[in-house]
Each structure stands twice: as C-alpha cells, then as structure tokens.
Amino acid sequence: MTRNPKLRIQNRASRRYDFIALGGGSAGFNAARVAASLGRRVAIVDGARDLGGLCIRRGCMPSKTLLYSAEVLHQAQRGRLFGLTIPRAAADMKALHARKVRLIADFAGHRVQQLTSGRYALYRSHAHFVDPHTVELADGTRLQGRRFIIATGSVASVPPVPGLTDVTAWTSDDVLDLAVVPKSVIVLGGGIVACELSQFLRRIGARVVLIQRSPHILRDHSPEASVVLQQAFRDEDIELFTDTRITRIAGAADGVAVTFEDRAARRTVTRRARHLFNALGREPNLAGLELAAAGVKTDRAGRVVVNRWQQTSQPHLYAGGDVCGPHDIVHLAVAQGELAARHACGVAGIAPIDHSLLLNVVFTDPQLATIGLRVSDLAAQGRRHLTASYPFNDHGKSMLMEANYGYVKVIAEPSRGRILGAEIVGKDAGELIHCFSGPLAMRATVFDLLRAPWYHPTLAEIITYPLEEIAEQVKRWRRRDSSRLRE
Ligand SMILES: Cc1cc2nc3c(=O)[nH]c(=O)nc-3n(C[C@H](O)[C@H](O)[C@H](O)COP(=O)(O)OP(=O)(O)OC[C@H]3O[C@@H](n4cnc5c(N)ncnc54)[C@H](O)[C@@H]3O)c2cc1C
C-alpha cells in the first residue's frame, strides 16, 4: 500500500490529547475506537509503512488465507479417497500469492479507512517517551496525553542458538510472502506459527524438516493433542524431530546445515536445506520506546507488567496486546485495548478479562482448539474434575469426510457437571470449539448443553458423546455423595 500524504495530518491543531494509542494494531486501534466513542480527544501514533497491524498484514489473515489454499490442495490431492480423479493438483504460487495480496489489501483498506475517518488524529511515525505524559515523534513533534496505551506489538525473536545470526533465516513474514515453492526448508521451533507454516510449506510441495527443543510440538498444549498432530505431520512426510538441542547452524554450499542432538535417540544429527525458517517465537516490540523515561516496568521476559485493568506501573499508562501478553492472541489484544480505554475513561461497571475462558486455536490440519481450563491446570490446582472424550474416527460425519484424526474432550466439575474446559483436535476444531464458548461464559452444565438440539449428521454432534458420558459420571458422583451423607 502506498503512503498517502493526506493520512499524515488530521485534527492536529493542538497536540494535547485525552488518550493516545502508541500502535494502531488490534490493541491500540480498538482502545482508540472505544476512547473516541466515549467522547475523548484521541490520537493514534503508528510508524508502520503499511498500516493495519500484524493480524491483518503479516499474521492471522495472510497465514489463514494461505493455509486454506493449502488445505484445498491437500483435499484435491487425496481425491481418490473420495472416489474422485483429479489429475494434477498443484500450487500455482504466483496465483496463490496474488490472491493473498488482494485479500490483505482489502482487509487492510478497511482498517485504513477506519484510522483515517477523522475520529482520531493519526500520526504516521514511530514515537518514544520523553516523560510519563509526553511522546516525541521522529520529526521532533511532541504529543501530550492524559492517558496512553502502549500497543506496539511484537517482533520475531532471535534466541541465542549457536550460529543462528551467522546465516540468513526467514521469519514468518518471508514465508507469508513466498511467490515460489521453496525446494526445502528447515523450521526451527514447534509453536503455533512453526506448525501452521510447516504444514503450509509441505503441502505446497517443499521438503520440510521441523526441529523442536521440547519433547512435543505445541508444548503449551496437552501431550495427547501434540501426539495426534505429530502423527498427522509425519503422515504428510514432514520430518519431525522433538526433544533436541541445536549445537550448530552454518551456511552450506546450497543453503544451510543444522546440527542437533536428538536426545531421545541419543545421536547427533545434521540436516541440510535450501532455507532456514526461524519460528522460535516472538518478543515484545519495545526497543526505542524509552519506557524508562515513562517509568514503565517490564518483567524478566521483557513484557510490560500490567494489572487486571491493563495499567502499567504508571497508572495513567496502559498496555495491551503482544507487548504485555500473556497470550499473543488477537481477540485478547482487542479485549485488552477496549478494557484499557474504558478504564482510562472512568466507565463504571467494567470487569477484568476472565482468563478462565481462554480460547486458543491452532490452524493446522487437523486443527487444535482449546477453551477454558486444561486438565493440567486443574491438576496443578488440586481441583476435582471429570473428563470424557470421543474420537473422530468413530463418528459418522468425520468418517465420511475422511477426517479421522483427533478427538473431542470435555472437562467438567463433578458435583453439578459445570463445563470447565474443552479440547478438540480434528477437522474444523477452530469452529467446533465455539460450541463451548457461549456455554462456558454462561457457566452452563453438561445437562444444559444436552438439552440443546444437535443436528445430524454434523461434526458438532460428536460433542454430545462426551457430554453424555460426563452426565453419567456426575449422576454416579451424586449417588456416591448422597450415600456418603446418609452413612
Ligand atoms: C504468522 C502469525 C500468525 C498469527 N495468527 C494468529 C491467529 O490466527 N489468531 C490469533 O489470534 N493470533 C494470531 N497471531 C498473533 C496476532 O497477530 C497478534 O497477537 C496480534 O496481531 C497483536 O496485536 P497488537 O495490537 O499487540 O500488535 P500489532 O497489531 O502488531 O500492532 C502494533 C502496531 O504498533 C506499531 N508500532 C510499533 N512500534 C511503534 C512505535 N515505536 N511507535 C509507533 N507505532 C509503533 C506497528 O507499526 C504496529 O502497527 C499470529 C501471529 C503471527 C506472527
């Protein structure tokens, strides 16, 4: 997108604002939107060449666009399973790239329209703090604010892995911008971005080696879920190494060589590929903000420390999104921005973000989606809970879709059957998990959900099986409890 000089100056006669958003991405833009709707005089400062924020430009939207194309391709390539003959399904990378560019321009255009609507003063510059109430732009202009939100997002991190800085490594930005099929790629890391984009690369035709330090990929999820995904990846010929320690990364004649200890097999392994993709995580983008001048504290991981209202160590300075975490997830960045703005504007009756409703989706195939508390959380808290799960390879709709990986697991408390969490690994898990988000927010029980109608044959109706099993467990629990009381 070209820079439009008209975007630069709007509503900027006086440089004092009630609320200033540093960053116009998911957290900053939504904070500004709410503050403006509450009648405040608002400025947004964003130094990006192309406005729109990470989610739209280089995160969720481009990655999901490409992953969807890769999924369609994958289905076409296994057409025989469905009784179809599809002679030569392959990625047309130029067309795939062009489609992504077109869609992202459309999404970003909408955001740019909102940013330039005149409801906010928009400063297209990087900024840094001069004191707790003043920021300075690149051209020396100073803005004063009564309240601020720090929402400058995150950048790909480069951990101290031997040799990593000596070679050229892609970040997710590079993978999302590919217009050709790379011959081979070594992916470092086993987090969400690593897994999603490894599968994309493999499906478009690259040879992929994924090297992960932890014993499982997606280490923040249950080992059970990771094992299903690991199997799915291996079935697609992604060469997957877990439980490793990288000892050396070096340039090779036709690319890069990575040497690592394969701890489970007790051997040293070297893999070579044309390209290296550093997917080892992201870190808060705070360099150059001069947070010390504002008196804002960060934690050991470098994230801005916030309280439950998103206030930093300086109560008039708020933070939201990837700069503070604890999860790099867009709907949370939006919620944090909105909450910060409402709190800053003195709105009564607001509530902090309820982290017991944490919703997370990994857009691999099969997808992995979780909501609420995990079994490991409950075990760590010593809280009693019931679980039940049901596999997709025994469910009519998923079987006819040849979508046999994974399961649905429901977690509930034992006395009433209130649902505490759910984990779905399988086809469209990211959609299915929303069967639980309303009920969890409304503190529903398994009995409430079983009263709801479930259409046949759908993927969603699989959820009734673990619900029924938990309902039975709750009844048994109650019977045991009442006989204990009678004794
Ligand atoms: C490949 C990838 C895929 C992802 N997929 C998903 C997904 O499917 N679902 C999901 O929930 N999350 C996903 N995420 C994470 C999600 O994109 C982020 O959590 C979210 O976009 C962060 O929003 P933010 O407002 O914190 O930051 P951003 O949207 O990055 O906004 C920060 C803004 O601050 C500006 N800025 C930076 N420094 C300064 C400065 N000094 N002065 C002024 N402006 C500045 C930047 O230009 C930028 O516009 C993905 C991330 C990646 C990398």
The ligand as an SDF file (V2000), in Angstrom:
LIG
                    3D

 53 58  0  0  0  0  0  0  0  0999 V2000
    2.2520  -15.6470   11.4140 C   0  0  0  0  0  0  0  0  0  0  0  0
    1.3120  -15.2590   12.5380 C   0  0  0  0  0  0  0  0  0  0  0  0
    0.0320  -15.7820   12.5590 C   0  0  0  0  0  0  0  0  0  0  0  0
   -0.8430  -15.4280   13.5790 C   0  0  0  0  0  0  0  0  0  0  0  0
   -2.0870  -15.9820   13.5780 N   0  0  0  0  0  0  0  0  0  0  0  0
   -2.9500  -15.6750   14.5640 C   0  0  0  0  0  0  0  0  0  0  0  0
   -4.2590  -16.2160   14.5680 C   0  0  0  0  0  0  0  0  0  0  0  0
   -4.6420  -16.9800   13.6740 O   0  0  0  0  0  0  0  0  0  0  0  0
   -5.0890  -15.8750   15.5670 N   0  0  0  0  0  0  0  0  0  0  0  0
   -4.6920  -15.0470   16.5820 C   0  0  0  0  0  0  0  0  0  0  0  0
   -5.4740  -14.7890   17.4930 O   0  0  0  0  0  0  0  0  0  0  0  0
   -3.4530  -14.5090   16.5970 N   0  0  0  0  0  0  0  0  0  0  0  0
   -2.5770  -14.7950   15.6140 C   0  0  0  0  0  0  0  0  0  0  0  0
   -1.3330  -14.2280   15.6140 N   0  0  0  0  0  0  0  0  0  0  0  0
   -0.9680  -13.2800   16.6890 C   0  0  0  0  0  0  0  0  0  0  0  0
   -1.6130  -11.9070   16.4490 C   0  0  0  0  0  0  0  0  0  0  0  0
   -1.3540  -11.4920   15.1290 O   0  0  0  0  0  0  0  0  0  0  0  0
   -1.0760  -10.8740   17.4420 C   0  0  0  0  0  0  0  0  0  0  0  0
   -1.2700  -11.3720   18.7580 O   0  0  0  0  0  0  0  0  0  0  0  0
   -1.7910   -9.5300   17.3260 C   0  0  0  0  0  0  0  0  0  0  0  0
   -1.8610   -9.1000   15.9970 O   0  0  0  0  0  0  0  0  0  0  0  0
   -1.0580   -8.4780   18.1670 C   0  0  0  0  0  0  0  0  0  0  0  0
   -1.7380   -7.2440   18.0950 O   0  0  0  0  0  0  0  0  0  0  0  0
   -1.0560   -5.9480   18.7480 P   0  0  0  0  0  0  0  0  0  0  0  0
   -2.0850   -4.8610   18.7260 O   0  0  0  0  0  0  0  0  0  0  0  0
   -0.4330   -6.2800   20.0390 O   0  0  0  0  0  0  0  0  0  0  0  0
    0.1540   -5.5790   17.7820 O   0  0  0  0  0  0  0  0  0  0  0  0
    0.1990   -5.1240   16.2470 P   0  0  0  0  0  0  0  0  0  0  0  0
   -1.0270   -5.4860   15.5230 O   0  0  0  0  0  0  0  0  0  0  0  0
    1.4960   -5.6270   15.7310 O   0  0  0  0  0  0  0  0  0  0  0  0
    0.2400   -3.5420   16.3100 O   0  0  0  0  0  0  0  0  0  0  0  0
    1.3850   -2.8580   16.7230 C   0  0  0  0  0  0  0  0  0  0  0  0
    1.4810   -1.5880   15.9030 C   0  0  0  0  0  0  0  0  0  0  0  0
    2.4250   -0.7200   16.5610 O   0  0  0  0  0  0  0  0  0  0  0  0
    3.1760   -0.0330   15.5740 C   0  0  0  0  0  0  0  0  0  0  0  0
    4.4370    0.3910   16.2250 N   0  0  0  0  0  0  0  0  0  0  0  0
    5.4620   -0.3680   16.6260 C   0  0  0  0  0  0  0  0  0  0  0  0
    6.4000    0.3860   17.2640 N   0  0  0  0  0  0  0  0  0  0  0  0
    5.9350    1.6440   17.2650 C   0  0  0  0  0  0  0  0  0  0  0  0
    6.4180    2.8690   17.7890 C   0  0  0  0  0  0  0  0  0  0  0  0
    7.5730    2.9590   18.4740 N   0  0  0  0  0  0  0  0  0  0  0  0
    5.6850    3.9840   17.5990 N   0  0  0  0  0  0  0  0  0  0  0  0
    4.5090    3.9270   16.9280 C   0  0  0  0  0  0  0  0  0  0  0  0
    3.9930    2.7850   16.4220 N   0  0  0  0  0  0  0  0  0  0  0  0
    4.6840    1.6620   16.5970 C   0  0  0  0  0  0  0  0  0  0  0  0
    3.3500   -1.0600   14.4720 C   0  0  0  0  0  0  0  0  0  0  0  0
    3.5670   -0.3960   13.2440 O   0  0  0  0  0  0  0  0  0  0  0  0
    2.0100   -1.8060   14.5020 C   0  0  0  0  0  0  0  0  0  0  0  0
    1.0830   -1.3150   13.5610 O   0  0  0  0  0  0  0  0  0  0  0  0
   -0.4300  -14.5340   14.5980 C   0  0  0  0  0  0  0  0  0  0  0  0
    0.8600  -14.0000   14.5750 C   0  0  0  0  0  0  0  0  0  0  0  0
    1.7230  -14.3560   13.5640 C   0  0  0  0  0  0  0  0  0  0  0  0
    3.1210  -13.7760   13.5400 C   0  0  0  0  0  0  0  0  0  0  0  0
  1  2  1  0
  2  3  1  0
  2 52  2  0
  3  4  2  0
  4  5  1  0
  4 50  1  0
  5  6  2  0
  6  7  1  0
  6 13  1  0
  7  8  2  0
  7  9  1  0
  9 10  1  0
 10 11  2  0
 10 12  1  0
 12 13  2  0
 13 14  1  0
 14 15  1  0
 14 50  1  0
 15 16  1  0
 16 17  1  0
 16 18  1  0
 18 19  1  0
 18 20  1  0
 20 21  1  0
 20 22  1  0
 22 23  1  0
 23 24  1  0
 24 25  2  0
 24 26  1  0
 24 27  1  0
 27 28  1  0
 28 29  2  0
 28 30  1  0
 28 31  1  0
 31 32  1  0
 32 33  1  0
 33 34  1  0
 33 48  1  0
 34 35  1  0
 35 36  1  0
 35 46  1  0
 36 37  1  0
 36 45  1  0
 37 38  2  0
 38 39  1  0
 39 40  1  0
 39 45  2  0
 40 41  1  0
 40 42  2  0
 42 43  1  0
 43 44  2  0
 44 45  1  0
 46 47  1  0
 46 48  1  0
 48 49  1  0
 50 51  2  0
 51 52  1  0
 52 53  1  0
M  END
$$$$
